[in-house]
């Protein structure tokens, strides 16, 4: 996590600030306003929350060359080992 946050700190800070600003518009300012201005601030607040989360997504996105993991497949099957117990069964 530290590697992701360290490399793209601006995305995290900008996205978080944008999302909190949008939430403040929706929860604090919009209910106090009347009529169409209240509806406009409500819509703008929701838009800012979605935009802030999108900015954070860009901050966590991987580079295209690091996106897929390569796995080396062995063609040789490993030999099975037989587990022997120290106690012999009667008989």
Beta strands, then each sheet from edge to edge (+ up, - down):
end
